[in-house]
């Protein structure tokens, strides 16, 4: 079993950054294009997570983890970054959805995404946007989770080996009580 919950800035400054760094290194080692090249140094990855603490503390970033019950081991994570511009306060970017290889196939990605979407709607965010490597398992998961494919950008990023790859952009319109549609 797993528990999905928000992470605090204090936890990022502490042991959570190390565990998230391990998760990130595992994800990159597995071939996921998440902005880092392999081999990813675990200490550098933990530092990257610690550097997010000020944004989490200020509410500019919401970060969820899926922890294995009884162990407290972080098995997955996802981030929500609400837009800060005056004309974009109804939207947010979704980033860094990761599940450790040992924990895949148990619905964790879907649970993390559902928690994020629920919290986004509760905050009045009605448009979510993300990008992912074209042809990846993540692309198939987002499509199956009801996200709308916007298009593909060739050679947008590289995979962990440094090889350019296409990126697919998705959005999801959320139902927000009392919110007028901008569509």
C-alpha positions as CSV (number, residue, x, y, z in Angstrom):
1,X,0.0,0.0,0.0
2,X,1.0,3.6,-0.6
3,X,0.0,7.0,0.8
4,X,0.0,10.0,-1.5
5,X,0.6,13.3,0.3
6,X,2.1,16.8,-0.1
7,X,5.7,17.4,0.9
8,X,6.7,20.4,2.9
9,X,9.7,22.7,2.4
10,X,11.1,21.4,5.7
11,X,11.0,17.9,4.4
12,X,12.8,18.9,1.2
13,X,15.5,20.5,3.3
14,X,15.8,17.2,5.2
15,X,15.7,13.6,4.2
16,X,13.0,13.8,1.5
17,X,15.5,15.4,-0.9
18,X,17.8,12.4,-0.7
19,X,15.0,10.0,-1.4
20,X,13.7,12.1,-4.2
21,X,17.2,12.2,-5.6
22,X,17.3,8.4,-5.6
23,X,14.0,8.3,-7.3
24,X,15.1,10.8,-9.9
25,X,18.3,8.9,-10.6
26,X,16.4,5.6,-11.0
27,X,14.0,7.3,-13.4
28,X,16.8,8.7,-15.5
29,X,18.7,5.4,-15.4
30,X,15.5,3.7,-16.7
31,X,15.6,6.0,-19.8
32,X,13.0,8.7,-19.0
33,X,13.5,12.1,-20.5
34,X,12.9,14.4,-17.5
35,X,15.6,17.0,-18.1
36,X,18.7,15.2,-16.9
37,X,21.4,13.1,-18.5
38,X,22.6,9.7,-17.4
39,X,24.4,8.8,-15.3
40,X,22.7,11.2,-12.8
41,X,24.7,11.8,-9.7
42,X,22.5,11.1,-6.7
43,X,24.0,13.9,-4.6
44,X,23.4,16.4,-7.4
45,X,19.9,15.1,-7.8
46,X,19.2,15.6,-4.0
47,X,20.6,19.1,-4.3
48,X,18.2,19.8,-7.2
49,X,15.3,18.8,-5.0
50,X,16.5,20.8,-2.0
51,X,16.7,23.9,-4.2
52,X,12.9,23.6,-4.7
53,X,12.2,24.3,-1.0
54,X,11.8,28.1,-1.3
55,X,9.2,27.6,-4.0
56,X,7.3,25.0,-2.0
57,X,7.4,27.3,1.1
58,X,6.1,30.2,-0.9
59,X,3.3,28.2,-2.5
60,X,4.8,28.6,-6.0
61,X,5.2,24.8,-6.3
62,X,3.1,21.9,-4.9
63,X,4.9,18.6,-4.7
64,X,3.3,15.2,-3.9
65,X,5.0,11.9,-3.0
66,X,3.7,8.4,-2.9
67,X,5.2,6.7,0.1
68,X,5.2,3.0,0.8
69,X,3.2,2.3,3.9
70,X,5.2,1.1,6.8
71,X,8.6,1.9,5.2
72,X,8.2,5.6,4.5
73,X,10.1,5.1,1.3
74,X,9.3,7.5,-1.5
75,X,8.1,5.5,-4.5
76,X,6.8,8.3,-6.7
77,X,6.3,12.0,-7.1
78,X,4.7,14.7,-9.2
79,X,4.7,18.6,-9.2
80,X,2.2,21.3,-9.9
81,X,3.5,24.8,-10.6
82,X,0.7,27.4,-10.8
83,X,1.2,30.2,-13.3
84,X,2.0,33.6,-11.7
85,X,1.0,36.0,-14.5
86,X,-2.1,38.0,-14.1
87,X,-3.7,36.5,-17.1
88,X,-2.7,32.9,-16.3
89,X,-3.8,32.4,-12.7
90,X,-6.3,29.8,-13.9
91,X,-3.6,27.4,-15.2
92,X,-0.6,25.4,-14.0
93,X,2.2,23.3,-15.3
94,X,2.5,19.6,-14.3
95,X,6.1,18.3,-14.1
96,X,8.3,15.5,-12.9
97,X,5.8,12.6,-12.6
98,X,8.0,9.7,-11.6
99,X,7.5,6.2,-10.2
100,X,10.4,4.1,-9.1
101,X,10.9,1.0,-11.4
102,X,10.3,-1.3,-8.4
103,X,6.9,0.2,-7.8
104,X,5.5,0.5,-11.4
105,X,2.4,-1.3,-12.5
106,X,0.6,-0.6,-9.2
107,X,-1.4,2.5,-10.3
108,X,0.9,5.0,-8.5
109,X,1.2,7.4,-11.5
110,X,-2.6,7.6,-11.8
111,X,-3.0,8.1,-8.0
112,X,-0.4,10.9,-8.0
113,X,-2.0,12.5,-11.0
114,X,-5.5,12.3,-9.5
115,X,-4.3,13.9,-6.3
116,X,-2.7,16.7,-8.3
117,X,-5.8,17.3,-10.4
118,X,-8.1,17.3,-7.4
119,X,-5.9,19.8,-5.6
120,X,-5.6,22.0,-8.7
121,X,-9.4,22.1,-9.1
122,X,-9.9,22.9,-5.5
123,X,-7.5,25.9,-6.0
124,X,-9.6,27.1,-9.0
125,X,-7.0,26.0,-11.5
126,X,-8.9,24.8,-14.5
127,X,-6.3,24.3,-17.2
128,X,-3.3,22.0,-16.7
129,X,-0.4,21.7,-19.2
130,X,2.5,19.2,-19.4
131,X,4.9,17.8,-21.9
132,X,6.4,14.3,-22.1
133,X,8.6,12.3,-24.4
134,X,6.8,11.2,-27.5
135,X,6.3,7.4,-27.7
136,X,7.0,6.9,-24.0
137,X,4.9,4.9,-21.5
138,X,4.1,8.3,-19.9
139,X,2.6,9.6,-23.2
140,X,0.2,6.6,-23.3
141,X,-0.6,7.0,-19.6
142,X,-1.6,10.7,-20.0
143,X,-3.8,9.9,-23.0
144,X,-5.5,7.1,-21.1
145,X,-6.0,9.5,-18.1
146,X,-8.1,11.8,-20.3
147,X,-5.5,14.4,-21.2
148,X,-5.8,16.0,-24.6
149,X,-2.8,15.8,-27.0
150,X,-2.0,19.3,-28.4
151,X,0.9,18.4,-30.7
152,X,4.4,17.2,-31.0
153,X,7.6,19.3,-31.1
154,X,10.5,17.5,-32.8
155,X,13.9,17.4,-31.1
156,X,12.6,19.4,-28.2
157,X,14.7,17.6,-25.6
158,X,17.2,14.8,-25.3
159,X,16.9,11.5,-23.7
160,X,19.2,10.6,-20.8
161,X,21.9,9.5,-23.4
162,X,21.8,13.0,-25.0
163,X,19.9,11.9,-28.2
164,X,17.3,14.4,-29.4
165,X,13.7,13.2,-29.1
166,X,10.3,14.6,-29.8
167,X,8.1,15.9,-27.0
168,X,4.3,15.7,-26.9
169,X,2.3,18.5,-25.2
170,X,-0.9,17.7,-23.4
171,X,-3.5,19.8,-21.6
172,X,-6.4,18.9,-19.3
173,X,-9.4,21.1,-18.6
174,X,-10.7,20.6,-15.1
175,X,-14.2,21.1,-13.8
176,X,-14.0,23.9,-11.2
177,X,-17.2,24.8,-9.3
178,X,-18.4,28.3,-10.0
179,X,-15.7,29.0,-12.6
180,X,-16.6,30.6,-15.9
181,X,-15.1,28.9,-18.9
182,X,-12.5,30.7,-21.0
183,X,-13.0,28.4,-24.0
